[in-house]
Amino acid sequence: MLRKKGFTLVEIMIVVAIIGLLAAIAIPNFVRARTLAAQNACIANLKQLQGAAQVYALDTGAAGTVSVGSADLVSNYIKVWPKCGGNNYASFVIDNGPVCPKSTTGHTL
């Protein structure tokens, strides 16, 4: 008698079920980690903009009520104007600090 080697249908179904279970556990964690990383990157950008604006105010003697934008800060205080999710940060008043263009996502200092 010749015996064919291979996996039975039941064995293959069990392996597929285990892989599906592991994917169901792992995918939400990856999504949560990606969301948290984007939020932390935005907060770091906000801190960078706020720090650059404070140094700009000290260097130029500007009052805290002055509005600063990319023309004021880029090249002298920061290399490039940062973005959050592809959206540019708007000009802001020095005392108020920058605001994330996606302010509904919890990206605040």
Jmol script that loads the backbone (N, CA, C; Angstrom):
load data "model"
ATOM      1  N   MET A   1       0.829  -1.185   0.000  1.00  0.00           N
ATOM      2  CA  MET A   1       0.000   0.000   0.000  1.00  0.00           C
ATOM      3  C   MET A   1       0.875   1.251   0.000  1.00  0.00           C
ATOM      4  N   LEU A   2       0.496   2.175  -0.851  1.00  0.00           N
ATOM      5  CA  LEU A   2       1.185   3.451  -0.888  1.00  0.00           C
ATOM      6  C   LEU A   2       0.447   4.438   0.001  1.00  0.00           C
ATOM      7  N   ARG A   3       1.192   5.126   0.833  1.00  0.00           N
ATOM      8  CA  ARG A   3       0.578   6.134   1.714  1.00  0.00           C
ATOM      9  C   ARG A   3       0.990   7.519   1.215  1.00  0.00           C
ATOM     10  N   LYS A   4       0.007   8.377   0.949  1.00  0.00           N
ATOM     11  CA  LYS A   4       0.291   9.724   0.482  1.00  0.00           C
ATOM     12  C   LYS A   4       0.632  10.596   1.678  1.00  0.00           C
ATOM     13  N   LYS A   5       1.683  11.406   1.515  1.00  0.00           N
ATOM     14  CA  LYS A   5       2.088  12.303   2.584  1.00  0.00           C
ATOM     15  C   LYS A   5       1.455  13.666   2.348  1.00  0.00           C
ATOM     16  N   GLY A   6       1.073  14.349   3.435  1.00  0.00           N
ATOM     17  CA  GLY A   6       0.477  15.668   3.329  1.00  0.00           C
ATOM     18  C   GLY A   6      -0.375  15.953   4.551  1.00  0.00           C
ATOM     19  N   PHE A   7      -1.013  17.095   4.515  1.00  0.00           N
ATOM     20  CA  PHE A   7      -1.854  17.518   5.630  1.00  0.00           C
ATOM     21  C   PHE A   7      -3.307  17.233   5.301  1.00  0.00           C
ATOM     22  N   THR A   8      -4.047  16.923   6.331  1.00  0.00           N
ATOM     23  CA  THR A   8      -5.487  16.721   6.141  1.00  0.00           C
ATOM     24  C   THR A   8      -6.186  18.081   6.158  1.00  0.00           C
ATOM     25  N   LEU A   9      -7.407  18.091   5.702  1.00  0.00           N
ATOM     26  CA  LEU A   9      -8.187  19.315   5.670  1.00  0.00           C
ATOM     27  C   LEU A   9      -8.396  19.872   7.077  1.00  0.00           C
ATOM     28  N   VAL A  10      -8.598  19.020   8.043  1.00  0.00           N
ATOM     29  CA  VAL A  10      -8.814  19.454   9.429  1.00  0.00           C
ATOM     30  C   VAL A  10      -7.560  20.138   9.972  1.00  0.00           C
ATOM     31  N   GLU A  11      -6.397  19.576   9.694  1.00  0.00           N
ATOM     32  CA  GLU A  11      -5.148  20.194  10.164  1.00  0.00           C
ATOM     33  C   GLU A  11      -4.944  21.578   9.548  1.00  0.00           C
ATOM     34  N   ILE A  12      -5.216  21.700   8.277  1.00  0.00           N
ATOM     35  CA  ILE A  12      -5.077  22.994   7.610  1.00  0.00           C
ATOM     36  C   ILE A  12      -6.070  23.998   8.176  1.00  0.00           C
ATOM     37  N   MET A  13      -7.302  23.578   8.451  1.00  0.00           N
ATOM     38  CA  MET A  13      -8.312  24.480   9.016  1.00  0.00           C
ATOM     39  C   MET A  13      -7.908  24.949  10.401  1.00  0.00           C
ATOM     40  N   ILE A  14      -7.292  24.084  11.196  1.00  0.00           N
ATOM     41  CA  ILE A  14      -6.860  24.467  12.541  1.00  0.00           C
ATOM     42  C   ILE A  14      -5.748  25.507  12.448  1.00  0.00           C
ATOM     43  N   VAL A  15      -4.796  25.327  11.542  1.00  0.00           N
ATOM     44  CA  VAL A  15      -3.709  26.289  11.376  1.00  0.00           C
ATOM     45  C   VAL A  15      -4.249  27.637  10.920  1.00  0.00           C
ATOM     46  N   VAL A  16      -5.185  27.636   9.973  1.00  0.00           N
ATOM     47  CA  VAL A  16      -5.778  28.885   9.491  1.00  0.00           C
ATOM     48  C   VAL A  16      -6.539  29.579  10.623  1.00  0.00           C
ATOM     49  N   ALA A  17      -7.241  28.828  11.449  1.00  0.00           N
ATOM     50  CA  ALA A  17      -7.974  29.408  12.575  1.00  0.00           C
ATOM     51  C   ALA A  17      -7.014  30.035  13.589  1.00  0.00           C
ATOM     52  N   ILE A  18      -5.905  29.376  13.855  1.00  0.00           N
ATOM     53  CA  ILE A  18      -4.919  29.924  14.798  1.00  0.00           C
ATOM     54  C   ILE A  18      -4.314  31.202  14.241  1.00  0.00           C
ATOM     55  N   ILE A  19      -3.964  31.222  12.966  1.00  0.00           N
ATOM     56  CA  ILE A  19      -3.410  32.429  12.343  1.00  0.00           C
ATOM     57  C   ILE A  19      -4.433  33.561  12.376  1.00  0.00           C
ATOM     58  N   GLY A  20      -5.695  33.262  12.105  1.00  0.00           N
ATOM     59  CA  GLY A  20      -6.748  34.273  12.173  1.00  0.00           C
ATOM     60  C   GLY A  20      -6.913  34.832  13.573  1.00  0.00           C
ATOM     61  N   LEU A  21      -6.841  33.980  14.582  1.00  0.00           N
ATOM     62  CA  LEU A  21      -6.948  34.424  15.971  1.00  0.00           C
ATOM     63  C   LEU A  21      -5.783  35.335  16.346  1.00  0.00           C
ATOM     64  N   LEU A  22      -4.577  34.963  15.958  1.00  0.00           N
ATOM     65  CA  LEU A  22      -3.410  35.804  16.243  1.00  0.00           C
ATOM     66  C   LEU A  22      -3.510  37.144  15.525  1.00  0.00           C
ATOM     67  N   ALA A  23      -4.002  37.153  14.291  1.00  0.00           N
ATOM     68  CA  ALA A  23      -4.170  38.404  13.559  1.00  0.00           C
ATOM     69  C   ALA A  23      -5.230  39.280  14.222  1.00  0.00           C
ATOM     70  N   ALA A  24      -6.299  38.673  14.708  1.00  0.00           N
ATOM     71  CA  ALA A  24      -7.357  39.438  15.376  1.00  0.00           C
ATOM     72  C   ALA A  24      -6.847  40.090  16.656  1.00  0.00           C
ATOM     73  N   ILE A  25      -5.892  39.479  17.285  1.00  0.00           N
ATOM     74  CA  ILE A  25      -5.307  40.055  18.501  1.00  0.00           C
ATOM     75  C   ILE A  25      -4.278  41.130  18.150  1.00  0.00           C
ATOM     76  N   ALA A  26      -3.475  40.909  17.112  1.00  0.00           N
ATOM     77  CA  ALA A  26      -2.346  41.793  16.813  1.00  0.00           C
ATOM     78  C   ALA A  26      -2.747  43.063  16.073  1.00  0.00           C
ATOM     79  N   ILE A  27      -3.684  43.003  15.149  1.00  0.00           N
ATOM     80  CA  ILE A  27      -4.003  44.159  14.304  1.00  0.00           C
ATOM     81  C   ILE A  27      -4.487  45.360  15.112  1.00  0.00           C
ATOM     82  N   PRO A  28      -5.401  45.217  16.075  1.00  0.00           N
ATOM     83  CA  PRO A  28      -5.790  46.400  16.867  1.00  0.00           C
ATOM     84  C   PRO A  28      -4.624  47.024  17.627  1.00  0.00           C
ATOM     85  N   ASN A  29      -3.679  46.207  18.077  1.00  0.00           N
ATOM     86  CA  ASN A  29      -2.513  46.752  18.772  1.00  0.00           C
ATOM     87  C   ASN A  29      -1.640  47.564  17.824  1.00  0.00           C
ATOM     88  N   PHE A  30      -1.497  47.120  16.589  1.00  0.00           N
ATOM     89  CA  PHE A  30      -0.717  47.871  15.613  1.00  0.00           C
ATOM     90  C   PHE A  30      -1.397  49.191  15.289  1.00  0.00           C
ATOM     91  N   VAL A  31      -2.710  49.177  15.161  1.00  0.00           N
ATOM     92  CA  VAL A  31      -3.451  50.410  14.865  1.00  0.00           C
ATOM     93  C   VAL A  31      -3.313  51.391  16.023  1.00  0.00           C
ATOM     94  N   ARG A  32      -3.435  50.903  17.240  1.00  0.00           N
ATOM     95  CA  ARG A  32      -3.309  51.760  18.422  1.00  0.00           C
ATOM     96  C   ARG A  32      -1.896  52.347  18.517  1.00  0.00           C
ATOM     97  N   ALA A  33      -0.887  51.525  18.233  1.00  0.00           N
ATOM     98  CA  ALA A  33       0.494  52.012  18.286  1.00  0.00           C
ATOM     99  C   ALA A  33       0.740  53.075  17.217  1.00  0.00           C
ATOM    100  N   ARG A  34       0.167  52.888  16.038  1.00  0.00           N
ATOM    101  CA  ARG A  34       0.340  53.877  14.969  1.00  0.00           C
ATOM    102  C   ARG A  34      -0.328  55.202  15.332  1.00  0.00           C
ATOM    103  N   THR A  35      -1.514  55.140  15.908  1.00  0.00           N
ATOM    104  CA  THR A  35      -2.231  56.343  16.329  1.00  0.00           C
ATOM    105  C   THR A  35      -1.460  57.084  17.418  1.00  0.00           C
ATOM    106  N   LEU A  36      -0.948  56.343  18.374  1.00  0.00           N
ATOM    107  CA  LEU A  36      -0.178  56.953  19.461  1.00  0.00           C
ATOM    108  C   LEU A  36       1.115  57.576  18.943  1.00  0.00           C
ATOM    109  N   ALA A  37       1.767  56.929  17.983  1.00  0.00           N
ATOM    110  CA  ALA A  37       2.994  57.482  17.406  1.00  0.00           C
ATOM    111  C   ALA A  37       2.704  58.785  16.668  1.00  0.00           C
ATOM    112  N   ALA A  38       1.600  58.848  15.938  1.00  0.00           N
ATOM    113  CA  ALA A  38       1.235  60.080  15.232  1.00  0.00           C
ATOM    114  C   ALA A  38       0.932  61.202  16.223  1.00  0.00           C
ATOM    115  N   GLN A  39       0.256  60.871  17.315  1.00  0.00           N
ATOM    116  CA  GLN A  39      -0.055  61.868  18.337  1.00  0.00           C
ATOM    117  C   GLN A  39       1.221  62.387  18.987  1.00  0.00           C
ATOM    118  N   ASN A  40       2.150  61.498  19.305  1.00  0.00           N
ATOM    119  CA  ASN A  40       3.408  61.926  19.928  1.00  0.00           C
ATOM    120  C   ASN A  40       4.248  62.768  18.976  1.00  0.00           C
ATOM    121  N   ALA A  41       4.239  62.433  17.681  1.00  0.00           N
ATOM    122  CA  ALA A  41       4.972  63.231  16.698  1.00  0.00           C
ATOM    123  C   ALA A  41       4.380  64.631  16.601  1.00  0.00           C
ATOM    124  N   CYS A  42       3.057  64.738  16.633  1.00  0.00           N
ATOM    125  CA  CYS A  42       2.407  66.046  16.564  1.00  0.00           C
ATOM    126  C   CYS A  42       2.734  66.877  17.801  1.00  0.00           C
ATOM    127  N   ILE A  43       2.714  66.270  18.960  1.00  0.00           N
ATOM    128  CA  ILE A  43       3.038  66.992  20.192  1.00  0.00           C
ATOM    129  C   ILE A  43       4.495  67.466  20.158  1.00  0.00           C
ATOM    130  N   ALA A  44       5.396  66.652  19.615  1.00  0.00           N
ATOM    131  CA  ALA A  44       6.791  67.070  19.473  1.00  0.00           C
ATOM    132  C   ALA A  44       6.894  68.257  18.526  1.00  0.00           C
ATOM    133  N   ASN A  45       6.112  68.248  17.435  1.00  0.00           N
ATOM    134  CA  ASN A  45       6.109  69.392  16.511  1.00  0.00           C
ATOM    135  C   ASN A  45       5.596  70.647  17.199  1.00  0.00           C
ATOM    136  N   LEU A  46       4.553  70.511  18.011  1.00  0.00           N
ATOM    137  CA  LEU A  46       4.010  71.662  18.734  1.00  0.00           C
ATOM    138  C   LEU A  46       5.044  72.248  19.688  1.00  0.00           C
ATOM    139  N   LYS A  47       5.774  71.371  20.372  1.00  0.00           N
ATOM    140  CA  LYS A  47       6.822  71.844  21.278  1.00  0.00           C
ATOM    141  C   LYS A  47       7.933  72.547  20.514  1.00  0.00           C
ATOM    142  N   GLN A  48       8.291  72.005  19.341  1.00  0.00           N
ATOM    143  CA  GLN A  48       9.334  72.615  18.526  1.00  0.00           C
ATOM    144  C   GLN A  48       8.899  74.006  18.062  1.00  0.00           C
ATOM    145  N   LEU A  49       7.660  74.130  17.595  1.00  0.00           N
ATOM    146  CA  LEU A  49       7.162  75.432  17.151  1.00  0.00           C
ATOM    147  C   LEU A  49       7.093  76.428  18.301  1.00  0.00           C
ATOM    148  N   GLN A  50       6.618  75.965  19.452  1.00  0.00           N
ATOM    149  CA  GLN A  50       6.514  76.855  20.596  1.00  0.00           C
ATOM    150  C   GLN A  50       7.891  77.332  21.054  1.00  0.00           C
ATOM    151  N   GLY A  51       8.860  76.425  21.086  1.00  0.00           N
ATOM    152  CA  GLY A  51      10.217  76.809  21.474  1.00  0.00           C
ATOM    153  C   GLY A  51      10.839  77.784  20.488  1.00  0.00           C
ATOM    154  N   ALA A  52      10.631  77.532  19.189  1.00  0.00           N
ATOM    155  CA  ALA A  52      11.167  78.440  18.171  1.00  0.00           C
ATOM    156  C   ALA A  52      10.535  79.822  18.285  1.00  0.00           C
ATOM    157  N   ALA A  53       9.242  79.868  18.576  1.00  0.00           N
ATOM    158  CA  ALA A  53       8.559  81.157  18.722  1.00  0.00           C
ATOM    159  C   ALA A  53       9.071  81.907  19.944  1.00  0.00           C
ATOM    160  N   GLN A  54       9.348  81.206  21.024  1.00  0.00           N
ATOM    161  CA  GLN A  54       9.879  81.858  22.222  1.00  0.00           C
ATOM    162  C   GLN A  54      11.271  82.437  21.963  1.00  0.00           C
ATOM    163  N   VAL A  55      12.115  81.690  21.256  1.00  0.00           N
ATOM    164  CA  VAL A  55      13.450  82.191  20.930  1.00  0.00           C
ATOM    165  C   VAL A  55      13.337  83.376  19.978  1.00  0.00           C
ATOM    166  N   TYR A  56      12.417  83.306  19.022  1.00  0.00           N
ATOM    167  CA  TYR A  56      12.176  84.417  18.100  1.00  0.00           C
ATOM    168  C   TYR A  56      11.771  85.673  18.882  1.00  0.00           C
ATOM    169  N   ALA A  57      10.889  85.510  19.852  1.00  0.00           N
ATOM    170  CA  ALA A  57      10.439  86.647  20.659  1.00  0.00           C
ATOM    171  C   ALA A  57      11.594  87.244  21.459  1.00  0.00           C
ATOM    172  N   LEU A  58      12.454  86.395  21.998  1.00  0.00           N
ATOM    173  CA  LEU A  58      13.615  86.905  22.742  1.00  0.00           C
ATOM    174  C   LEU A  58      14.598  87.628  21.825  1.00  0.00           C
ATOM    175  N   ASP A  59      14.839  87.053  20.651  1.00  0.00           N
ATOM    176  CA  ASP A  59      15.803  87.665  19.728  1.00  0.00           C
ATOM    177  C   ASP A  59      15.317  88.991  19.157  1.00  0.00           C
ATOM    178  N   THR A  60      14.044  89.075  18.849  1.00  0.00           N
ATOM    179  CA  THR A  60      13.525  90.270  18.174  1.00  0.00           C
ATOM    180  C   THR A  60      12.880  91.263  19.131  1.00  0.00           C
ATOM    181  N   GLY A  61      12.669  90.859  20.369  1.00  0.00           N
ATOM    182  CA  GLY A  61      11.999  91.726  21.327  1.00  0.00           C
ATOM    183  C   GLY A  61      10.506  91.828  21.077  1.00  0.00           C
ATOM    184  N   ALA A  62       9.951  90.850  20.380  1.00  0.00           N
ATOM    185  CA  ALA A  62       8.522  90.856  20.071  1.00  0.00           C
ATOM    186  C   ALA A  62       7.705  90.582  21.329  1.00  0.00           C
ATOM    187  N   ALA A  63       6.538  91.211  21.395  1.00  0.00           N
ATOM    188  CA  ALA A  63       5.636  90.989  22.526  1.00  0.00           C
ATOM    189  C   ALA A  63       4.969  89.619  22.377  1.00  0.00           C
ATOM    190  N   GLY A  64       4.392  89.143  23.456  1.00  0.00           N
ATOM    191  CA  GLY A  64       3.719  87.853  23.434  1.00  0.00           C
ATOM    192  C   GLY A  64       2.455  87.834  22.611  1.00  0.00           C
ATOM    193  N   THR A  65       1.973  88.995  22.233  1.00  0.00           N
ATOM    194  CA  THR A  65       0.738  89.070  21.443  1.00  0.00           C
ATOM    195  C   THR A  65       1.008  89.090  19.938  1.00  0.00           C
ATOM    196  N   VAL A  66       2.262  88.951  19.541  1.00  0.00           N
ATOM    197  CA  VAL A  66       2.628  88.963  18.123  1.00  0.00           C
ATOM    198  C   VAL A  66       2.326  87.602  17.507  1.00  0.00           C
ATOM    199  N   SER A  67       1.794  87.622  16.299  1.00  0.00           N
ATOM    200  CA  SER A  67       1.524  86.390  15.560  1.00  0.00           C
ATOM    201  C   SER A  67       2.760  86.009  14.751  1.00  0.00           C
ATOM    202  N   VAL A  68       3.150  84.742  14.834  1.00  0.00           N
ATOM    203  CA  VAL A  68       4.307  84.254  14.082  1.00  0.00           C
ATOM    204  C   VAL A  68       3.852  83.152  13.136  1.00  0.00           C
ATOM    205  N   GLY A  69       4.552  83.056  12.024  1.00  0.00           N
ATOM    206  CA  GLY A  69       4.252  82.038  11.030  1.00  0.00           C
ATOM    207  C   GLY A  69       5.526  81.463  10.455  1.00  0.00           C
ATOM    208  N   SER A  70       5.372  80.735   9.374  1.00  0.00           N
ATOM    209  CA  SER A  70       6.532  80.069   8.783  1.00  0.00           C
ATOM    210  C   SER A  70       7.563  81.069   8.283  1.00  0.00           C
ATOM    211  N   ALA A  71       7.135  82.210   7.774  1.00  0.00           N
ATOM    212  CA  ALA A  71       8.082  83.210   7.264  1.00  0.00           C
ATOM    213  C   ALA A  71       8.974  83.745   8.382  1.00  0.00           C
ATOM    214  N   ASP A  72       8.467  83.774   9.606  1.00  0.00           N
ATOM    215  CA  ASP A  72       9.234  84.297  10.735  1.00  0.00           C
ATOM    216  C   ASP A  72      10.217  83.273  11.301  1.00  0.00           C
ATOM    217  N   LEU A  73       9.832  82.001  11.269  1.00  0.00           N
ATOM    218  CA  LEU A  73      10.605  80.998  11.989  1.00  0.00           C
ATOM    219  C   LEU A  73      11.493  80.125  11.123  1.00  0.00           C
ATOM    220  N   VAL A  74      11.076  79.850   9.883  1.00  0.00           N
ATOM    221  CA  VAL A  74      11.838  78.932   9.037  1.00  0.00           C
ATOM    222  C   VAL A  74      13.161  79.564   8.632  1.00  0.00           C
ATOM    223  N   SER A  75      14.174  78.759   8.639  1.00  0.00           N
ATOM    224  CA  SER A  75      15.567  79.034   8.280  1.00  0.00           C
ATOM    225  C   SER A  75      16.363  79.629   9.426  1.00  0.00           C
ATOM    226  N   ASN A  76      15.792  80.471  10.262  1.00  0.00           N
ATOM    227  CA  ASN A  76      16.552  81.012  11.387  1.00  0.00           C
ATOM    228  C   ASN A  76      16.335  80.224  12.677  1.00  0.00           C
ATOM    229  N   TYR A  77      15.153  79.663  12.862  1.00  0.00           N
ATOM    230  CA  TYR A  77      14.828  79.003  14.133  1.00  0.00           C
ATOM    231  C   TYR A  77      14.462  77.534  13.963  1.00  0.00           C
ATOM    232  N   ILE A  78      13.893  77.169  12.829  1.00  0.00           N
ATOM    233  CA  ILE A  78      13.625  75.773  12.498  1.00  0.00           C
ATOM    234  C   ILE A  78      13.947  75.569  11.019  1.00  0.00           C
ATOM    235  N   LYS A  79      14.264  74.330  10.650  1.00  0.00           N
ATOM    236  CA  LYS A  79      14.650  74.069   9.258  1.00  0.00           C
ATOM    237  C   LYS A  79      13.453  74.093   8.316  1.00  0.00           C
ATOM    238  N   VAL A  80      12.390  73.402   8.691  1.00  0.00           N
ATOM    239  CA  VAL A  80      11.190  73.345   7.849  1.00  0.00           C
ATOM    240  C   VAL A  80       9.963  73.517   8.726  1.00  0.00           C
ATOM    241  N   TRP A  81       8.893  73.992   8.133  1.00  0.00           N
ATOM    242  CA  TRP A  81       7.626  74.146   8.847  1.00  0.00           C
ATOM    243  C   TRP A  81       6.986  72.762   8.922  1.00  0.00           C
ATOM    244  N   PRO A  82       6.737  72.235  10.123  1.00  0.00           N
ATOM    245  CA  PRO A  82       6.236  70.864  10.247  1.00  0.00           C
ATOM    246  C   PRO A  82       4.776  70.728   9.811  1.00  0.00           C
ATOM    247  N   LYS A  83       4.380  69.471   9.620  1.00  0.00           N
ATOM    248  CA  LYS A  83       3.006  69.139   9.252  1.00  0.00           C
ATOM    249  C   LYS A  83       2.490  68.060  10.186  1.00  0.00           C
ATOM    250  N   CYS A  84       1.186  68.011  10.322  1.00  0.00           N
ATOM    251  CA  CYS A  84       0.539  66.944  11.083  1.00  0.00           C
ATOM    252  C   CYS A  84      -0.428  66.245  10.146  1.00  0.00           C
ATOM    253  N   GLY A  85      -0.101  65.022   9.777  1.00  0.00           N
ATOM    254  CA  GLY A  85      -0.973  64.272   8.886  1.00  0.00           C
ATOM    255  C   GLY A  85      -1.143  64.925   7.527  1.00  0.00           C
ATOM    256  N   GLY A  86      -0.135  65.607   7.045  1.00  0.00           N
ATOM    257  CA  GLY A  86      -0.209  66.264   5.753  1.00  0.00           C
ATOM    258  C   GLY A  86      -0.773  67.673   5.788  1.00  0.00           C
ATOM    259  N   ASN A  87      -1.250  68.123   6.948  1.00  0.00           N
ATOM    260  CA  ASN A  87      -1.810  69.475   7.085  1.00  0.00           C
ATOM    261  C   ASN A  87      -0.793  70.393   7.747  1.00  0.00           C
ATOM    262  N   ASN A  88      -0.641  71.594   7.209  1.00  0.00           N
ATOM    263  CA  ASN A  88       0.285  72.576   7.776  1.00  0.00           C
ATOM    264  C   ASN A  88      -0.279  73.198   9.048  1.00  0.00           C
ATOM    265  N   TYR A  89       0.603  73.502   9.974  1.00  0.00           N
ATOM    266  CA  TYR A  89       0.218  74.252  11.159  1.00  0.00           C
ATOM    267  C   TYR A  89      -0.027  75.704  10.745  1.00  0.00           C
ATOM    268  N   ALA A  90      -1.002  76.327  11.362  1.00  0.00           N
ATOM    269  CA  ALA A  90      -1.333  77.721  11.049  1.00  0.00           C
ATOM    270  C   ALA A  90      -0.439  78.653  11.863  1.00  0.00           C
ATOM    271  N   SER A  91      -0.388  79.909  11.443  1.00  0.00           N
ATOM    272  CA  SER A  91       0.304  80.927  12.237  1.00  0.00           C
ATOM    273  C   SER A  91      -0.366  81.011  13.605  1.00  0.00           C
ATOM    274  N   PHE A  92       0.394  81.425  14.606  1.00  0.00           N
ATOM    275  CA  PHE A  92      -0.155  81.457  15.961  1.00  0.00           C
ATOM    276  C   PHE A  92       0.434  82.621  16.744  1.00  0.00           C
ATOM    277  N   VAL A  93      -0.272  83.011  17.785  1.00  0.00           N
ATOM    278  CA  VAL A  93       0.193  84.060  18.693  1.00  0.00           C
ATOM    279  C   VAL A  93       1.175  83.420  19.668  1.00  0.00           C
ATOM    280  N   ILE A  94       2.268  84.089  19.928  1.00  0.00           N
ATOM    281  CA  ILE A  94       3.349  83.513  20.738  1.00  0.00           C
ATOM    282  C   ILE A  94       2.852  83.036  22.100  1.00  0.00           C
ATOM    283  N   ASP A  95       2.079  83.855  22.806  1.00  0.00           N
ATOM    284  CA  ASP A  95       1.604  83.463  24.141  1.00  0.00           C
ATOM    285  C   ASP A  95       0.609  82.305  24.104  1.00  0.00           C
ATOM    286  N   ASN A  96      -0.162  82.178  23.041  1.00  0.00           N
ATOM    287  CA  ASN A  96      -1.167  81.112  22.957  1.00  0.00           C
ATOM    288  C   ASN A  96      -0.572  79.783  22.528  1.00  0.00           C
ATOM    289  N   GLY A  97       0.501  79.822  21.769  1.00  0.00           N
ATOM    290  CA  GLY A  97       1.134  78.600  21.296  1.00  0.00           C
ATOM    291  C   GLY A  97       0.446  78.048  20.061  1.00  0.00           C
ATOM    292  N   PRO A  98       1.111  77.115  19.379  1.00  0.00           N
ATOM    293  CA  PRO A  98       0.563  76.551  18.155  1.00  0.00           C
ATOM    294  C   PRO A  98      -0.583  75.580  18.446  1.00  0.00           C
ATOM    295  N   VAL A  99      -1.405  75.361  17.426  1.00  0.00           N
ATOM    296  CA  VAL A  99      -2.534  74.435  17.535  1.00  0.00           C
ATOM    297  C   VAL A  99      -2.443  73.445  16.384  1.00  0.00           C
ATOM    298  N   CYS A 100      -2.713  72.201  16.662  1.00  0.00           N
ATOM    299  CA  CYS A 100      -2.687  71.168  15.633  1.00  0.00           C
ATOM    300  C   CYS A 100      -3.821  71.398  14.642  1.00  0.00           C
ATOM    301  N   PRO A 101      -3.556  71.235  13.330  1.00  0.00           N
ATOM    302  CA  PRO A 101      -4.632  71.385  12.352  1.00  0.00           C
ATOM    303  C   PRO A 101      -5.696  70.307  12.493  1.00  0.00           C
ATOM    304  N   LYS A 102      -5.353  69.208  13.158  1.00  0.00           N
ATOM    305  CA  LYS A 102      -6.319  68.147  13.429  1.00  0.00           C
ATOM    306  C   LYS A 102      -6.664  68.180  14.912  1.00  0.00           C
ATOM    307  N   SER A 103      -7.175  69.312  15.381  1.00  0.00           N
ATOM    308  CA  SER A 103      -7.353  69.530  16.819  1.00  0.00           C
ATOM    309  C   SER A 103      -8.348  68.581  17.461  1.00  0.00           C
ATOM    310  N   THR A 104      -9.149  67.873  16.686  1.00  0.00           N
ATOM    311  CA  THR A 104     -10.124  66.952  17.264  1.00  0.00           C
ATOM    312  C   THR A 104      -9.506  65.631  17.655  1.00  0.00           C
ATOM    313  N   THR A 105      -8.238  65.402  17.356  1.00  0.00           N
ATOM    314  CA  THR A 105      -7.625  64.119  17.631  1.00  0.00           C
ATOM    315  C   THR A 105      -6.838  64.078  18.932  1.00  0.00           C
ATOM    316  N   GLY A 106      -6.908  65.104  19.732  1.00  0.00           N
ATOM    317  CA  GLY A 106      -6.216  65.101  21.026  1.00  0.00           C
ATOM    318  C   GLY A 106      -4.764  65.492  20.944  1.00  0.00           C
ATOM    319  N   HIS A 107      -4.344  66.107  19.857  1.00  0.00           N
ATOM    320  CA  HIS A 107      -2.959  66.539  19.711  1.00  0.00           C
ATOM    321  C   HIS A 107      -2.806  67.920  20.349  1.00  0.00           C
ATOM    322  N   THR A 108      -2.611  67.962  21.641  1.00  0.00           N
ATOM    323  CA  THR A 108      -2.442  69.225  22.358  1.00  0.00           C
ATOM    324  C   THR A 108      -1.269  69.125  23.303  1.00  0.00           C
ATOM    325  N   LEU A 109      -0.728  70.275  23.635  1.00  0.00           N
ATOM    326  CA  LEU A 109       0.366  70.317  24.614  1.00  0.00           C
ATOM    327  C   LEU A 109      -0.178  70.196  26.016  1.00  0.00           C
TER     328      LEU A 109
END
end "model"
wireframe off; spacefill off
backbone 0.3
color backbone group
